[in-house]
Amino acid sequence: MGSQYQRMYDPKTVETISGTIESIDKIIPMKGMYYGIHLLLKTDKETIPVHLGPGWYIERLDTKIGKGDRRE
């Protein structure tokens, strides 16, 4: 069954998008869950909320992200 985070993940919803990071926040998606990393990504057409995943995982990655970064 896995953790609450694993149950929220749906591989059919994965997309590749490009844009500039407008903000990065720590959020708790559901009561009792560990915080996750959430950002707003401004594309050429709109600003999209993106939940990257649990903080303990994202913060251990070698790739660091910050406000103003452009992702292709």
HTML snippet that shows the backbone in 3Dmol.js (N, CA, C, O; Angstrom):
<script src="https://3Dmol.org/build/3Dmol-min.js"></script>
<div id="view" style="width:600px;height:400px;position:relative"></div>
<script>
const pdb = `
ATOM      1  N   MET A   1       0.800  -1.182   0.000  1.00  0.00           N
ATOM      2  CA  MET A   1       0.000   0.000   0.000  1.00  0.00           C
ATOM      3  C   MET A   1       0.852   1.260   0.000  1.00  0.00           C
ATOM      4  O   MET A   1       0.558   2.179  -0.764  1.00  0.00           O
ATOM      5  N   GLY A   2       1.879   1.346   0.809  1.00  0.00           N
ATOM      6  CA  GLY A   2       2.791   2.473   0.799  1.00  0.00           C
ATOM      7  C   GLY A   2       2.323   3.635   1.648  1.00  0.00           C
ATOM      8  O   GLY A   2       1.285   3.581   2.307  1.00  0.00           O
ATOM      9  N   SER A   3       3.130   4.694   1.608  1.00  0.00           N
ATOM     10  CA  SER A   3       2.826   5.890   2.388  1.00  0.00           C
ATOM     11  C   SER A   3       1.702   6.697   1.749  1.00  0.00           C
ATOM     12  O   SER A   3       1.258   6.404   0.639  1.00  0.00           O
ATOM     13  N   GLN A   4       1.247   7.729   2.480  1.00  0.00           N
ATOM     14  CA  GLN A   4       0.214   8.606   1.929  1.00  0.00           C
ATOM     15  C   GLN A   4       0.703   9.263   0.641  1.00  0.00           C
ATOM     16  O   GLN A   4      -0.066   9.436  -0.304  1.00  0.00           O
ATOM     17  N   TYR A   5       1.985   9.627   0.608  1.00  0.00           N
ATOM     18  CA  TYR A   5       2.535  10.221  -0.613  1.00  0.00           C
ATOM     19  C   TYR A   5       2.462   9.251  -1.780  1.00  0.00           C
ATOM     20  O   TYR A   5       2.083   9.640  -2.884  1.00  0.00           O
ATOM     21  N   GLN A   6       2.818   8.001  -1.551  1.00  0.00           N
ATOM     22  CA  GLN A   6       2.784   7.017  -2.632  1.00  0.00           C
ATOM     23  C   GLN A   6       1.369   6.819  -3.150  1.00  0.00           C
ATOM     24  O   GLN A   6       1.167   6.626  -4.349  1.00  0.00           O
ATOM     25  N   ARG A   7       0.400   6.866  -2.266  1.00  0.00           N
ATOM     26  CA  ARG A   7      -0.987   6.703  -2.702  1.00  0.00           C
ATOM     27  C   ARG A   7      -1.485   7.903  -3.498  1.00  0.00           C
ATOM     28  O   ARG A   7      -2.433   7.773  -4.272  1.00  0.00           O
ATOM     29  N   MET A   8      -0.856   9.083  -3.321  1.00  0.00           N
ATOM     30  CA  MET A   8      -1.269  10.284  -4.064  1.00  0.00           C
ATOM     31  C   MET A   8      -0.669  10.309  -5.476  1.00  0.00           C
ATOM     32  O   MET A   8      -1.197  10.990  -6.355  1.00  0.00           O
ATOM     33  N   TYR A   9       0.415   9.583  -5.697  1.00  0.00           N
ATOM     34  CA  TYR A   9       1.114   9.612  -6.983  1.00  0.00           C
ATOM     35  C   TYR A   9       0.368   8.801  -8.034  1.00  0.00           C
ATOM     36  O   TYR A   9      -0.005   7.650  -7.803  1.00  0.00           O
ATOM     37  N   ASP A  10       0.160   9.419  -9.188  1.00  0.00           N
ATOM     38  CA  ASP A  10      -0.484   8.748 -10.312  1.00  0.00           C
ATOM     39  C   ASP A  10       0.379   8.968 -11.549  1.00  0.00           C
ATOM     40  O   ASP A  10       0.395  10.077 -12.082  1.00  0.00           O
ATOM     41  N   PRO A  11       1.102   7.948 -12.026  1.00  0.00           N
ATOM     42  CA  PRO A  11       2.000   8.131 -13.166  1.00  0.00           C
ATOM     43  C   PRO A  11       1.285   8.600 -14.434  1.00  0.00           C
ATOM     44  O   PRO A  11       1.927   9.140 -15.335  1.00  0.00           O
ATOM     45  N   LYS A  12      -0.026   8.402 -14.517  1.00  0.00           N
ATOM     46  CA  LYS A  12      -0.760   8.867 -15.701  1.00  0.00           C
ATOM     47  C   LYS A  12      -0.887  10.387 -15.741  1.00  0.00           C
ATOM     48  O   LYS A  12      -1.259  10.949 -16.772  1.00  0.00           O
ATOM     49  N   THR A  13      -0.576  11.068 -14.613  1.00  0.00           N
ATOM     50  CA  THR A  13      -0.702  12.523 -14.571  1.00  0.00           C
ATOM     51  C   THR A  13       0.638  13.239 -14.787  1.00  0.00           C
ATOM     52  O   THR A  13       0.685  14.469 -14.761  1.00  0.00           O
ATOM     53  N   VAL A  14       1.714  12.494 -14.997  1.00  0.00           N
ATOM     54  CA  VAL A  14       3.034  13.092 -15.161  1.00  0.00           C
ATOM     55  C   VAL A  14       3.133  13.782 -16.519  1.00  0.00           C
ATOM     56  O   VAL A  14       2.763  13.215 -17.547  1.00  0.00           O
ATOM     57  N   GLU A  15       3.640  15.017 -16.504  1.00  0.00           N
ATOM     58  CA  GLU A  15       3.845  15.791 -17.726  1.00  0.00           C
ATOM     59  C   GLU A  15       5.221  16.433 -17.675  1.00  0.00           C
ATOM     60  O   GLU A  15       5.803  16.580 -16.600  1.00  0.00           O
ATOM     61  N   THR A  16       5.742  16.817 -18.832  1.00  0.00           N
ATOM     62  CA  THR A  16       6.960  17.595 -18.906  1.00  0.00           C
ATOM     63  C   THR A  16       6.577  18.999 -19.347  1.00  0.00           C
ATOM     64  O   THR A  16       5.966  19.186 -20.399  1.00  0.00           O
ATOM     65  N   ILE A  17       6.944  19.988 -18.527  1.00  0.00           N
ATOM     66  CA  ILE A  17       6.635  21.379 -18.835  1.00  0.00           C
ATOM     67  C   ILE A  17       7.883  22.230 -18.625  1.00  0.00           C
ATOM     68  O   ILE A  17       8.809  21.815 -17.929  1.00  0.00           O
ATOM     69  N   SER A  18       7.909  23.411 -19.221  1.00  0.00           N
ATOM     70  CA  SER A  18       9.024  24.345 -19.082  1.00  0.00           C
ATOM     71  C   SER A  18       8.502  25.647 -18.525  1.00  0.00           C
ATOM     72  O   SER A  18       7.365  26.038 -18.790  1.00  0.00           O
ATOM     73  N   GLY A  19       9.340  26.323 -17.747  1.00  0.00           N
ATOM     74  CA  GLY A  19       8.940  27.606 -17.211  1.00  0.00           C
ATOM     75  C   GLY A  19       9.937  28.128 -16.202  1.00  0.00           C
ATOM     76  O   GLY A  19      11.006  27.554 -15.996  1.00  0.00           O
ATOM     77  N   THR A  20       9.560  29.237 -15.575  1.00  0.00           N
ATOM     78  CA  THR A  20      10.391  29.891 -14.569  1.00  0.00           C
ATOM     79  C   THR A  20       9.731  29.738 -13.208  1.00  0.00           C
ATOM     80  O   THR A  20       8.525  29.938 -13.067  1.00  0.00           O
ATOM     81  N   ILE A  21      10.529  29.384 -12.211  1.00  0.00           N
ATOM     82  CA  ILE A  21       9.997  29.193 -10.864  1.00  0.00           C
ATOM     83  C   ILE A  21       9.685  30.556 -10.255  1.00  0.00           C
ATOM     84  O   ILE A  21      10.570  31.400 -10.116  1.00  0.00           O
ATOM     85  N   GLU A  22       8.421  30.763  -9.892  1.00  0.00           N
ATOM     86  CA  GLU A  22       7.977  32.011  -9.284  1.00  0.00           C
ATOM     87  C   GLU A  22       8.099  31.971  -7.763  1.00  0.00           C
ATOM     88  O   GLU A  22       8.443  32.977  -7.142  1.00  0.00           O
ATOM     89  N   SER A  23       7.821  30.817  -7.160  1.00  0.00           N
ATOM     90  CA  SER A  23       7.930  30.684  -5.705  1.00  0.00           C
ATOM     91  C   SER A  23       8.089  29.212  -5.340  1.00  0.00           C
ATOM     92  O   SER A  23       7.693  28.314  -6.082  1.00  0.00           O
ATOM     93  N   ILE A  24       8.686  29.000  -4.164  1.00  0.00           N
ATOM     94  CA  ILE A  24       8.859  27.649  -3.622  1.00  0.00           C
ATOM     95  C   ILE A  24       8.408  27.688  -2.174  1.00  0.00           C
ATOM     96  O   ILE A  24       8.807  28.571  -1.415  1.00  0.00           O
ATOM     97  N   ASP A  25       7.572  26.726  -1.792  1.00  0.00           N
ATOM     98  CA  ASP A  25       7.052  26.674  -0.429  1.00  0.00           C
ATOM     99  C   ASP A  25       7.064  25.248   0.091  1.00  0.00           C
ATOM    100  O   ASP A  25       7.117  24.287  -0.676  1.00  0.00           O
ATOM    101  N   LYS A  26       7.015  25.132   1.411  1.00  0.00           N
ATOM    102  CA  LYS A  26       6.810  23.848   2.069  1.00  0.00           C
ATOM    103  C   LYS A  26       5.335  23.803   2.445  1.00  0.00           C
ATOM    104  O   LYS A  26       4.824  24.729   3.075  1.00  0.00           O
ATOM    105  N   ILE A  27       4.648  22.726   2.060  1.00  0.00           N
ATOM    106  CA  ILE A  27       3.236  22.589   2.396  1.00  0.00           C
ATOM    107  C   ILE A  27       2.980  21.201   2.974  1.00  0.00           C
ATOM    108  O   ILE A  27       3.734  20.259   2.729  1.00  0.00           O
ATOM    109  N   ILE A  28       1.921  21.097   3.731  1.00  0.00           N
ATOM    110  CA  ILE A  28       1.472  19.795   4.229  1.00  0.00           C
ATOM    111  C   ILE A  28       0.203  19.465   3.452  1.00  0.00           C
ATOM    112  O   ILE A  28      -0.844  20.064   3.696  1.00  0.00           O
ATOM    113  N   PRO A  29       0.287  18.504   2.505  1.00  0.00           N
ATOM    114  CA  PRO A  29      -0.835  18.214   1.624  1.00  0.00           C
ATOM    115  C   PRO A  29      -2.084  17.699   2.339  1.00  0.00           C
ATOM    116  O   PRO A  29      -3.205  18.040   1.960  1.00  0.00           O
ATOM    117  N   MET A  30      -1.889  16.880   3.367  1.00  0.00           N
ATOM    118  CA  MET A  30      -3.011  16.317   4.111  1.00  0.00           C
ATOM    119  C   MET A  30      -2.605  16.220   5.576  1.00  0.00           C
ATOM    120  O   MET A  30      -1.435  15.996   5.884  1.00  0.00           O
ATOM    121  N   LYS A  31      -3.558  16.385   6.469  1.00  0.00           N
ATOM    122  CA  LYS A  31      -3.295  16.306   7.902  1.00  0.00           C
ATOM    123  C   LYS A  31      -2.550  15.008   8.238  1.00  0.00           C
ATOM    124  O   LYS A  31      -2.917  13.924   7.785  1.00  0.00           O
ATOM    125  N   GLY A  32      -1.503  15.152   9.040  1.00  0.00           N
ATOM    126  CA  GLY A  32      -0.739  13.987   9.474  1.00  0.00           C
ATOM    127  C   GLY A  32       0.404  13.612   8.546  1.00  0.00           C
ATOM    128  O   GLY A  32       1.191  12.723   8.871  1.00  0.00           O
ATOM    129  N   MET A  33       0.515  14.278   7.386  1.00  0.00           N
ATOM    130  CA  MET A  33       1.591  13.973   6.439  1.00  0.00           C
ATOM    131  C   MET A  33       2.805  14.846   6.718  1.00  0.00           C
ATOM    132  O   MET A  33       2.683  15.926   7.296  1.00  0.00           O
ATOM    133  N   TYR A  34       3.957  14.383   6.312  1.00  0.00           N
ATOM    134  CA  TYR A  34       5.177  15.164   6.334  1.00  0.00           C
ATOM    135  C   TYR A  34       5.053  16.268   5.289  1.00  0.00           C
ATOM    136  O   TYR A  34       4.303  16.119   4.324  1.00  0.00           O
ATOM    137  N   TYR A  35       5.777  17.373   5.466  1.00  0.00           N
ATOM    138  CA  TYR A  35       5.649  18.464   4.495  1.00  0.00           C
ATOM    139  C   TYR A  35       6.210  18.068   3.131  1.00  0.00           C
ATOM    140  O   TYR A  35       7.065  17.190   3.017  1.00  0.00           O
ATOM    141  N   GLY A  36       5.707  18.735   2.118  1.00  0.00           N
ATOM    142  CA  GLY A  36       6.178  18.528   0.758  1.00  0.00           C
ATOM    143  C   GLY A  36       6.666  19.832   0.165  1.00  0.00           C
ATOM    144  O   GLY A  36       6.444  20.902   0.733  1.00  0.00           O
ATOM    145  N   ILE A  37       7.327  19.746  -0.969  1.00  0.00           N
ATOM    146  CA  ILE A  37       7.840  20.920  -1.671  1.00  0.00           C
ATOM    147  C   ILE A  37       6.891  21.249  -2.813  1.00  0.00           C
ATOM    148  O   ILE A  37       6.591  20.404  -3.656  1.00  0.00           O
ATOM    149  N   HIS A  38       6.431  22.480  -2.824  1.00  0.00           N
ATOM    150  CA  HIS A  38       5.444  22.951  -3.789  1.00  0.00           C
ATOM    151  C   HIS A  38       6.002  24.202  -4.447  1.00  0.00           C
ATOM    152  O   HIS A  38       6.618  25.034  -3.780  1.00  0.00           O
ATOM    153  N   LEU A  39       5.793  24.339  -5.735  1.00  0.00           N
ATOM    154  CA  LEU A  39       6.247  25.563  -6.396  1.00  0.00           C
ATOM    155  C   LEU A  39       5.204  26.058  -7.379  1.00  0.00           C
ATOM    156  O   LEU A  39       4.295  25.328  -7.776  1.00  0.00           O
ATOM    157  N   LEU A  40       5.359  27.324  -7.762  1.00  0.00           N
ATOM    158  CA  LEU A  40       4.561  27.908  -8.834  1.00  0.00           C
ATOM    159  C   LEU A  40       5.496  28.084 -10.014  1.00  0.00           C
ATOM    160  O   LEU A  40       6.549  28.710  -9.892  1.00  0.00           O
ATOM    161  N   LEU A  41       5.112  27.531 -11.162  1.00  0.00           N
ATOM    162  CA  LEU A  41       5.923  27.577 -12.370  1.00  0.00           C
ATOM    163  C   LEU A  41       5.202  28.404 -13.418  1.00  0.00           C
ATOM    164  O   LEU A  41       4.091  28.068 -13.829  1.00  0.00           O
ATOM    165  N   LYS A  42       5.839  29.488 -13.851  1.00  0.00           N
ATOM    166  CA  LYS A  42       5.249  30.353 -14.873  1.00  0.00           C
ATOM    167  C   LYS A  42       5.710  29.878 -16.247  1.00  0.00           C
ATOM    168  O   LYS A  42       6.898  29.927 -16.567  1.00  0.00           O
ATOM    169  N   THR A  43       4.759  29.421 -17.051  1.00  0.00           N
ATOM    170  CA  THR A  43       5.055  28.984 -18.417  1.00  0.00           C
ATOM    171  C   THR A  43       4.766  30.150 -19.357  1.00  0.00           C
ATOM    172  O   THR A  43       4.437  31.244 -18.899  1.00  0.00           O
ATOM    173  N   ASP A  44       4.882  29.930 -20.649  1.00  0.00           N
ATOM    174  CA  ASP A  44       4.564  30.969 -21.620  1.00  0.00           C
ATOM    175  C   ASP A  44       3.078  31.315 -21.618  1.00  0.00           C
ATOM    176  O   ASP A  44       2.689  32.399 -22.052  1.00  0.00           O
ATOM    177  N   LYS A  45       2.244  30.387 -21.125  1.00  0.00           N
ATOM    178  CA  LYS A  45       0.794  30.578 -21.193  1.00  0.00           C
ATOM    179  C   LYS A  45       0.119  30.814 -19.851  1.00  0.00           C
ATOM    180  O   LYS A  45      -0.905  31.493 -19.791  1.00  0.00           O
ATOM    181  N   GLU A  46       0.684  30.254 -18.748  1.00  0.00           N
ATOM    182  CA  GLU A  46      -0.004  30.319 -17.459  1.00  0.00           C
ATOM    183  C   GLU A  46       0.961  30.041 -16.323  1.00  0.00           C
ATOM    184  O   GLU A  46       2.113  29.667 -16.549  1.00  0.00           O
ATOM    185  N   THR A  47       0.484  30.225 -15.100  1.00  0.00           N
ATOM    186  CA  THR A  47       1.249  29.864 -13.913  1.00  0.00           C
ATOM    187  C   THR A  47       0.613  28.606 -13.327  1.00  0.00           C
ATOM    188  O   THR A  47      -0.589  28.566 -13.065  1.00  0.00           O
ATOM    189  N   ILE A  48       1.442  27.578 -13.124  1.00  0.00           N
ATOM    190  CA  ILE A  48       0.951  26.258 -12.745  1.00  0.00           C
ATOM    191  C   ILE A  48       1.483  25.881 -11.364  1.00  0.00           C
ATOM    192  O   ILE A  48       2.683  26.000 -11.116  1.00  0.00           O
ATOM    193  N   PRO A  49       0.598  25.424 -10.449  1.00  0.00           N
ATOM    194  CA  PRO A  49       1.086  24.892  -9.176  1.00  0.00           C
ATOM    195  C   PRO A  49       1.658  23.489  -9.400  1.00  0.00           C
ATOM    196  O   PRO A  49       1.055  22.670 -10.095  1.00  0.00           O
ATOM    197  N   VAL A  50       2.812  23.221  -8.814  1.00  0.00           N
ATOM    198  CA  VAL A  50       3.476  21.927  -8.987  1.00  0.00           C
ATOM    199  C   VAL A  50       3.879  21.395  -7.617  1.00  0.00           C
ATOM    200  O   VAL A  50       4.600  22.066  -6.879  1.00  0.00           O
ATOM    201  N   HIS A  51       3.425  20.211  -7.278  1.00  0.00           N
ATOM    202  CA  HIS A  51       3.860  19.545  -6.049  1.00  0.00           C
ATOM    203  C   HIS A  51       4.965  18.582  -6.450  1.00  0.00           C
ATOM    204  O   HIS A  51       4.720  17.598  -7.149  1.00  0.00           O
ATOM    205  N   LEU A  52       6.189  18.869  -6.002  1.00  0.00           N
ATOM    206  CA  LEU A  52       7.331  18.046  -6.412  1.00  0.00           C
ATOM    207  C   LEU A  52       7.412  16.721  -5.679  1.00  0.00           C
ATOM    208  O   LEU A  52       7.782  15.709  -6.274  1.00  0.00           O
ATOM    209  N   GLY A  53       7.073  16.710  -4.399  1.00  0.00           N
ATOM    210  CA  GLY A  53       7.153  15.482  -3.620  1.00  0.00           C
ATOM    211  C   GLY A  53       7.483  15.784  -2.179  1.00  0.00           C
ATOM    212  O   GLY A  53       7.538  16.949  -1.785  1.00  0.00           O
ATOM    213  N   PRO A  54       7.705  14.744  -1.379  1.00  0.00           N
ATOM    214  CA  PRO A  54       7.996  14.949   0.042  1.00  0.00           C
ATOM    215  C   PRO A  54       9.319  15.686   0.244  1.00  0.00           C
ATOM    216  O   PRO A  54      10.300  15.447  -0.461  1.00  0.00           O
ATOM    217  N   GLY A  55       9.316  16.586   1.225  1.00  0.00           N
ATOM    218  CA  GLY A  55      10.511  17.386   1.496  1.00  0.00           C
ATOM    219  C   GLY A  55      11.748  16.556   1.767  1.00  0.00           C
ATOM    220  O   GLY A  55      12.832  16.893   1.291  1.00  0.00           O
ATOM    221  N   TRP A  56      11.608  15.463   2.530  1.00  0.00           N
ATOM    222  CA  TRP A  56      12.774  14.634   2.874  1.00  0.00           C
ATOM    223  C   TRP A  56      13.446  14.085   1.612  1.00  0.00           C
ATOM    224  O   TRP A  56      14.654  13.848   1.614  1.00  0.00           O
ATOM    225  N   TYR A  57      12.691  13.883   0.555  1.00  0.00           N
ATOM    226  CA  TYR A  57      13.257  13.355  -0.688  1.00  0.00           C
ATOM    227  C   TYR A  57      13.828  14.489  -1.549  1.00  0.00           C
ATOM    228  O   TYR A  57      14.979  14.425  -1.979  1.00  0.00           O
ATOM    229  N   ILE A  58      13.032  15.509  -1.794  1.00  0.00           N
ATOM    230  CA  ILE A  58      13.439  16.606  -2.681  1.00  0.00           C
ATOM    231  C   ILE A  58      14.679  17.309  -2.142  1.00  0.00           C
ATOM    232  O   ILE A  58      15.571  17.662  -2.913  1.00  0.00           O
ATOM    233  N   GLU A  59      14.747  17.516  -0.832  1.00  0.00           N
ATOM    234  CA  GLU A  59      15.876  18.240  -0.236  1.00  0.00           C
ATOM    235  C   GLU A  59      17.183  17.445  -0.251  1.00  0.00           C
ATOM    236  O   GLU A  59      18.247  18.016  -0.013  1.00  0.00           O
ATOM    237  N   ARG A  60      17.125  16.170  -0.519  1.00  0.00           N
ATOM    238  CA  ARG A  60      18.339  15.342  -0.588  1.00  0.00           C
ATOM    239  C   ARG A  60      18.880  15.192  -2.013  1.00  0.00           C
ATOM    240  O   ARG A  60      19.953  14.621  -2.206  1.00  0.00           O
ATOM    241  N   LEU A  61      18.163  15.690  -2.995  1.00  0.00           N
ATOM    242  CA  LEU A  61      18.607  15.587  -4.382  1.00  0.00           C
ATOM    243  C   LEU A  61      19.818  16.470  -4.625  1.00  0.00           C
ATOM    244  O   LEU A  61      19.976  17.503  -3.973  1.00  0.00           O
ATOM    245  N   ASP A  62      20.678  16.071  -5.561  1.00  0.00           N
ATOM    246  CA  ASP A  62      21.845  16.868  -5.916  1.00  0.00           C
ATOM    247  C   ASP A  62      21.464  18.166  -6.629  1.00  0.00           C
ATOM    248  O   ASP A  62      22.155  19.176  -6.498  1.00  0.00           O
ATOM    249  N   THR A  63      20.378  18.137  -7.374  1.00  0.00           N
ATOM    250  CA  THR A  63      19.924  19.312  -8.107  1.00  0.00           C
ATOM    251  C   THR A  63      19.179  20.238  -7.165  1.00  0.00           C
ATOM    252  O   THR A  63      18.196  19.833  -6.544  1.00  0.00           O
ATOM    253  N   LYS A  64      19.634  21.465  -7.052  1.00  0.00           N
ATOM    254  CA  LYS A  64      18.989  22.463  -6.200  1.00  0.00           C
ATOM    255  C   LYS A  64      18.174  23.402  -7.081  1.00  0.00           C
ATOM    256  O   LYS A  64      18.578  23.716  -8.200  1.00  0.00           O
ATOM    257  N   ILE A  65      17.036  23.845  -6.580  1.00  0.00           N
ATOM    258  CA  ILE A  65      16.179  24.757  -7.327  1.00  0.00           C
ATOM    259  C   ILE A  65      15.933  26.003  -6.499  1.00  0.00           C
ATOM    260  O   ILE A  65      15.971  25.965  -5.269  1.00  0.00           O
ATOM    261  N   GLY A  66      15.679  27.114  -7.190  1.00  0.00           N
ATOM    262  CA  GLY A  66      15.427  28.365  -6.495  1.00  0.00           C
ATOM    263  C   GLY A  66      14.516  29.272  -7.302  1.00  0.00           C
ATOM    264  O   GLY A  66      14.339  29.084  -8.506  1.00  0.00           O
ATOM    265  N   LYS A  67      13.946  30.251  -6.633  1.00  0.00           N
ATOM    266  CA  LYS A  67      13.084  31.227  -7.282  1.00  0.00           C
ATOM    267  C   LYS A  67      13.848  31.891  -8.427  1.00  0.00           C
ATOM    268  O   LYS A  67      15.003  32.285  -8.265  1.00  0.00           O
ATOM    269  N   GLY A  68      13.208  32.008  -9.562  1.00  0.00           N
ATOM    270  CA  GLY A  68      13.831  32.618 -10.733  1.00  0.00           C
ATOM    271  C   GLY A  68      14.522  31.639 -11.657  1.00  0.00           C
ATOM    272  O   GLY A  68      14.857  31.985 -12.790  1.00  0.00           O
ATOM    273  N   ASP A  69      14.740  30.404 -11.182  1.00  0.00           N
ATOM    274  CA  ASP A  69      15.351  29.388 -12.052  1.00  0.00           C
ATOM    275  C   ASP A  69      14.436  29.082 -13.235  1.00  0.00           C
ATOM    276  O   ASP A  69      13.212  29.064 -13.110  1.00  0.00           O
ATOM    277  N   ARG A  70      15.050  28.846 -14.363  1.00  0.00           N
ATOM    278  CA  ARG A  70      14.299  28.446 -15.568  1.00  0.00           C
ATOM    279  C   ARG A  70      14.538  26.962 -15.779  1.00  0.00           C
ATOM    280  O   ARG A  70      15.683  26.510 -15.794  1.00  0.00           O
ATOM    281  N   ARG A  71      13.465  26.203 -15.943  1.00  0.00           N
ATOM    282  CA  ARG A  71      13.560  24.765 -16.162  1.00  0.00           C
ATOM    283  C   ARG A  71      13.023  24.436 -17.545  1.00  0.00           C
ATOM    284  O   ARG A  71      11.930  24.863 -17.918  1.00  0.00           O
ATOM    285  N   GLU A  72      13.801  23.675 -18.299  1.00  0.00           N
ATOM    286  CA  GLU A  72      13.423  23.278 -19.652  1.00  0.00           C
ATOM    287  C   GLU A  72      13.038  21.820 -19.664  1.00  0.00           C
ATOM    288  O   GLU A  72      12.685  21.283 -20.714  1.00  0.00           O
TER     289      GLU A  72
END
`;
const viewer = $3Dmol.createViewer("view");
viewer.addModel(pdb, "pdb");
viewer.setStyle({}, {cartoon: {color: "spectrum"}});
viewer.zoomTo();
viewer.render();
</script>
